[in-house]
């Protein structure tokens, strides 16, 4: 029986897609491909976090404050491999955090806003205790 096995992409409007992707490249270190986007290979995240890497697909109740200060009805969560290194990079690049980073038993989190006003959640998974 056919089933969904993952998210194949996230596509969105931007007044200036090239400038937006340049921001992601400069501020967050994304490698931009020849088509102007970024590829995230499942093998890379699986190698870094064999049990912890996953894509969450979930609705949030209308009116939640979790996406604030963005007024968009969505947020993008990007998996990273080194929270301390990313926080240092963001500080060096002058990118302000939205709130304080937080640690949970399932990962470390920090938040920034992109130039389009989209809240970006940065997540470093933690491998589940075995």
C-alpha positions as CSV (number, residue, x, y, z in Angstrom):
1,X,0.0,0.0,0.0
2,X,1.3,3.4,-0.9
3,X,2.3,5.7,2.0
4,X,3.9,9.1,2.6
5,X,7.5,8.6,3.6
6,X,8.7,12.2,4.2
7,X,8.6,15.9,3.2
8,X,10.0,16.4,-0.2
9,X,10.4,20.1,-0.1
10,X,9.2,23.4,1.4
11,X,8.3,26.0,-1.2
12,X,7.2,29.6,-0.5
13,X,6.8,33.0,-2.0
14,X,9.3,35.8,-1.5
15,X,9.5,39.3,-2.9
16,X,13.2,38.6,-3.6
17,X,14.0,34.9,-3.6
18,X,17.7,35.4,-4.5
19,X,18.3,37.9,-1.7
20,X,16.4,35.6,0.8
21,X,18.5,32.6,-0.2
22,X,21.7,34.7,0.1
23,X,20.6,35.6,3.7
24,X,20.2,31.9,4.5
25,X,23.6,31.2,2.9
26,X,25.4,34.0,4.7
27,X,23.6,33.9,8.1
28,X,22.9,30.2,8.5
29,X,25.5,28.6,6.3
30,X,23.1,27.0,3.9
31,X,24.7,25.7,0.7
32,X,22.7,27.0,-2.2
33,X,22.4,24.7,-5.2
34,X,22.4,25.6,-8.9
35,X,18.6,26.1,-8.9
36,X,18.7,28.7,-6.1
37,X,17.5,26.4,-3.3
38,X,19.1,24.1,-0.8
39,X,19.2,20.3,-0.7
40,X,19.0,18.5,2.6
41,X,20.1,14.9,2.2
42,X,18.4,12.4,4.5
43,X,21.6,10.4,4.7
44,X,23.4,13.3,6.2
45,X,20.9,13.8,9.1
46,X,20.6,10.1,9.6
47,X,24.3,9.8,9.9
48,X,24.6,12.6,12.4
49,X,21.5,11.5,14.4
50,X,20.7,7.9,13.6
51,X,17.6,7.7,15.9
52,X,17.0,11.4,16.6
53,X,16.7,12.8,13.1
54,X,13.1,13.1,11.8
55,X,10.8,15.5,10.1
56,X,7.7,16.5,12.1
57,X,4.5,17.3,10.2
58,X,2.1,18.9,12.7
59,X,-0.7,21.4,12.8
60,X,-0.9,24.0,15.6
61,X,-4.1,25.5,16.9
62,X,-5.1,28.8,15.3
63,X,-4.1,31.7,17.5
64,X,-1.0,30.0,19.0
65,X,1.8,32.3,20.1
66,X,4.4,29.8,19.2
67,X,5.1,31.4,15.7
68,X,5.3,35.0,17.1
69,X,6.6,37.5,16.4
70,X,5.9,36.3,12.8
71,X,2.4,36.9,11.6
72,X,2.7,34.0,9.1
73,X,0.5,30.9,9.7
74,X,3.6,28.7,9.6
75,X,7.1,28.3,10.9
76,X,10.1,26.5,9.4
77,X,12.2,24.2,11.6
78,X,15.7,23.5,10.3
79,X,17.7,20.7,11.8
80,X,21.3,21.6,12.6
81,X,24.3,19.6,13.8
82,X,26.0,22.0,16.2
83,X,23.9,24.5,18.3
84,X,26.8,26.1,20.0
85,X,28.5,26.7,16.6
86,X,25.3,28.0,15.1
87,X,24.8,30.4,18.0
88,X,28.3,31.7,17.6
89,X,27.8,32.2,13.8
90,X,24.5,34.1,14.4
91,X,26.2,36.4,17.0
92,X,29.1,37.0,14.6
93,X,26.7,37.8,11.8
94,X,24.6,40.1,14.0
95,X,21.4,38.0,13.8
96,X,19.2,38.5,16.9
97,X,17.6,35.5,18.5
98,X,13.9,35.4,19.3
99,X,13.9,34.5,22.9
100,X,16.5,32.4,24.7
101,X,17.8,29.0,23.4
102,X,16.1,26.1,25.2
103,X,17.2,22.5,25.9
104,X,14.9,19.5,26.1
105,X,15.4,15.8,26.3
106,X,14.7,15.6,22.6
107,X,16.9,18.5,21.4
108,X,18.2,21.9,21.6
109,X,16.3,24.9,20.1
110,X,16.9,28.5,19.1
111,X,14.8,30.9,17.0
112,X,15.5,33.7,14.5
113,X,13.4,35.7,12.0
114,X,14.3,35.6,8.3
115,X,14.1,38.7,6.1
116,X,10.6,37.6,4.9
117,X,9.3,37.7,8.5
118,X,9.2,33.9,8.8
119,X,10.1,32.5,12.2
120,X,12.9,29.9,11.8
121,X,13.3,27.3,14.5
122,X,16.8,25.8,14.7
123,X,16.8,22.3,16.2
124,X,19.7,20.1,17.1
125,X,18.3,16.6,17.8
126,X,19.5,14.6,20.8
127,X,19.8,10.9,20.3
128,X,17.2,9.0,22.5
129,X,18.7,7.1,25.4
130,X,19.0,3.6,24.4
